Amino acid sequence: MLIKRNDRLAQIVSQLNKKFKRNTTPAVKRFIKVVKRGLFNQNEISGFRDGACSNTVDTASVRDYEAVKWTLKKLNAANYIPGINIGIEAFSTCDIPGRAVYHTVNFAQKAFENHANSSSLPIVGILGPEASSEAEETSAFLSSLSKEYQLYQFLFSATSSNLNDERLSNIVRVIPSDTIQTKVMQHFLKQLEWNYVAVVYENTTYGRTAFEELSSSAKFEGICIAKSFPIEIGITVDFSALQTVLDNLLSNAESQITGVIFFVSTTTASDFLSIVQGRKQGSFFRLMMVFSESIALERSMLKNYDSVSKGTFVTSPPVLEVKEFSNHWNSILSNKTSFLDEYVTNHWLLNVLRKYISCDPFQETCLMPTLQEVSTSENENIFEGYAIVAALLQVNGIKELHSEKCKGSDGICTELRETLHKHKNMLFKKSSREVIFQDVPFHFEKNFSIILNGKNEVLMNGNISAYEVYQYRRCLDKNEDFCLEKVADYGENSLKVLTGRLVDYSDNNNEIQWPNMYKAQCSLGRSCKSCKVENTENDIYFKNGDFFIIGMAPVNTGDLSNPLHCGVIRESNGWECTEAISYAVDDINQNKDVFPNSTIGFIILNSCNQPVLTSKKLLNIMNNGVTLPNGTVVHDVSSRVLGVVAELGSSISQAAAEVLQEFNIVQVAYGSTAAVLSDREEYKYFLRLSTPDTNQAVAMVDISKKLDLKYIQILFSEGTYGEGGRDDVIRAAKSSKVCVANEIIVQENKYSMVLDDLRRNPYAKVVLLFLKSHVVSEVIEVITRSMDAEEFVFIASEAFGTRTEIIENNPKLENSLSLSLEIPLSGNNLKGYIYSKSTEKYYLNPWTRSFLEKKNACFFPGSFDKSSNEQCEKVFDRYNSSDIKYDIWSPFALHAAKVVLNGAYASFRHICGLNSKTICSEYRDNPKRVWEYFQRQNLSLNGVQTSIFDDNGDGNLGHVIYQIKKSRTDPKVLEFVKVGSFSQSTNLNLSRIDTINPTKCPNQKCENYCSLFYNGNVADKQETSNDSSNTGVVVGLSVVAAIFVFSTIALIIYILIIRRGLLKSIQEQEHYVDPTEFSMRNEYLTVVK
């Protein structure tokens, strides 16, 4: 097997030699002489063409290699491993993965030679390479070898998250990965209030993975990456491509992009800044930038373009400074003796020195730059510290192995030699432990130790940040110059921003302090639709606890084209209900009235009034727990659910009940009036505060009968609520001898023909409404817009209720009636609870911002829709008013939540016991008993303990009846005036009502029809009101044809009638009038006052 592997390696080496051997231009990307090999990017990355390197030196890479070489010399001089010196061979890669693999294959071949020949110089490991794309390919090759040949690969600058893949088993990485960096960026952008940005990244392993990670995490924080620009890397960076990027940023049609995140090399960053600086000389624009760690805190690069780089941010791992090496580096470049000494083992130093001098340093007459010139020009290099740590960690592994195998003897003992040559995988232990560098002949400025956890990436413990953010700004200690000053520290999953150090710069170079700095956001007057989350299916309002109640509310309407998607946000009976439910829970936790030894959490969902979506959400929570916006998953939720508050819509409550009863969970609805939900065989563990539509329908019909309005129409919504209400009205009407002339079903967003449908029965002037709460306002607006005054009068269900926005500026609704379900909120501080949230900068409730913007036609800072041009101010003030008027269903939602909490506590206390910390099996196994505890709950209403459920678990509070009248103080304003009530116990009670003229059949045929209706012998009169705008041509042609035919027939009939003397009143012969055949007289309803 060994021979075969060696043969294969020989083939690979031969092939790679043909491609790379002839390229002798030095360059480095870092690999380690008991021997240690290093791969370094000594020549600056410029891609490759047939493996060719550029002639530009990568100073940072040369410095990194020098740092490793210096470290090994220091350790050897101190006899760190008794009797053993560690050497290094360095090879250039030029940031070309193929070159890195070529050298790696050679290393692997030498490792096989070690295995066969124990007298050869052992290779103990590899340091590098520097670039993530190189590291990924080289590690993939080495990890594919048998364990005994796998050389450990210590990485100090390759940060791609892909390298955390445990299949790349030979990797030990000492620098934080991009997973941390992108998390830091996400937190930092949020605190800067930047939420509309672009990302420019090099299309390499490093750039792609960093961009993908940031894109994935940023959206959870409401940060929109509006544009992204991958940059292809070749022999040189394509200037025209970078110019195109800038053009697209400045001319973005949706909104100008002012914030840009970069995952690029120093070369690409420098080229882009050069283009920006050139462009800014002829035009005005603002561009704020955040660069990743890949520019290595190169202050000199930013200084070259400081007219556009001032205020720029740079994220970086913590700087691990070793001052002794910094002095050593400066000495090499300023002291000829030092330079000549180190040049022998680091030829790339000559190319670095060329930045300062043009003469030949090997000539006596050539003068070196001064120490001051070097120290002020050389950048702080973040990677050199990690290169030193990687070298130390690798050598420390050999030191531990020497101690274990050689038992105190110096040099390479036989057992150690055997391991060094034949068991490469044993040269370092990745198992969980702490490594403290002792007896090291130099020190870091920060104290830390290395924590190994068996994975590819090590951790650092001690007086050190996990990550840092710097800003290029005026130096804090010398205001006349610009420096990279630290402005944020990241650790323990939180970012501490030093806001006192944050600045921005105006066009005249004046400093702007936080929080008045410019922010990268959607521009004023623009709607950034690409960033608006159209489908809010996954939004969740969550608070953790020992136990949970689940709440649901229709914060959005449904998407009519997809049962799993949401539509627009509702302006009433949605968001406020979520706040009412959360208030009930927070109030309980604060007062400790129930569950005194536990904390109650809540999971509030947006049903979007979609039954299918409701079922999906509940099943997902029961099976998989809750996934929070940051990606965290809260498991084991179903076993901690005490009960559910759901919902307003009857169809939603039905869908929820069908899921919840499978898990034996009791449900309390705050709305949901459909009669079908009274069926306890079908909906076993369901209760509701609202009075069922059966009672409401009886009330509406009783009102009609009492006012002698015996010829009516029904207008109802498609779905459980509307169709159930229609059925209940029909039953009550037949019993009370009230004739229903027509039943018109209304489909959402199809309202244009509703008035025409009503006019088909002009004598049935009273219209009973069973329309869903989120459509009733629109339907009424469409009808009354073209309706004549007093043409129709409405008796509306509780969905109309006392909603002032429906009657505002609509005088045609005068004298109509509505029923309302009401429950008092005395003794509750819901308004104070909501008002207190006005101080929250980032609302915990995910729907607050969208709701308030829609409700008030304004925008908050950071909004993606600023088309209104009005910033939201004092939008919470209505909750600071003494005469606050809540949405109709908010009090019901609050009390339903209290019923769930109190009922759960009562049942939990008796079934599981006060000291139980979990929901016992009996609580789940006997849901009917739990339901009974819920059903027996009373509420304190206006200081009186009130039973709110009947024996079946339906609400028994009844309805309040209102009439719409002119205000006594302002006749131009309509208001709701209470004129009666209805309940099962008291039946109908009416007073103060402005009487409406009776409505009845106009002729005998109508009476015959009604007689058949009472006896149940008429055909279905239901009509579907549809928008016919798409069939205008066909309808128009049909009407023309019909007019011609009917005109001809009418003329013939008229002649016959005249001839026979049979002309009589047509009105007397028809049971109801068809307006398509006869003109209507102005016989509308009148009011007797």
NORMORA-V278546 format. One record per helix or strand of 2 or more residues. SS is the DSSP state (H for helix, E for strand). FROM is the first residue (numbers start at 1). LEN is the number of residues. If there is no record, write none. Layout:
SS,FROM,LEN + SS,FROM,LEN
This chain:
H,2,19 + E,36,5 + H,59,19 + E,88,5 + H,97,20 + E,125,3 + H,132,12 + H,147,3 + E,153,3 + H,161,4 + E,171,3 + H,178,15 + E,196,7 + H,205,17 + E,224,8 + H,239,12 + E,259,5 + H,266,15 + E,288,4 + H,293,3 + H,299,6 + H,306,4 + E,313,4 + H,323,12 + H,336,8 + H,349,5 + H,371,7 + H,382,25 + H,414,9 + H,424,3 + E,433,3 + E,448,5 + E,459,4 + E,467,8 + E,482,10 + E,494,4 + H,499,3 + E,503,3 + E,511,3 + H,529,3 + E,540,4 + E,547,7 + E,556,3 + E,566,4 + H,575,17 + E,600,7 + H,611,14 + E,626,2 + E,633,2 + H,638,3 + E,641,5 + H,650,14 + E,667,3 + H,675,4 + E,686,3 + H,693,14 + E,711,7 + H,720,17 + E,739,8 + H,754,6 + E,766,5 + H,776,11 + E,793,4 + H,804,4 + H,811,3 + E,817,4 + H,830,10 + H,848,9 + H,877,4 + H,890,22 + H,921,5 + H,927,9 + E,938,4 + E,944,4 + E,959,8 + E,974,10 + E,987,4 + E,995,2 + H,1004,11 + E,1022,4 + H,1029,32 + H,1066,4 + E,1087,2
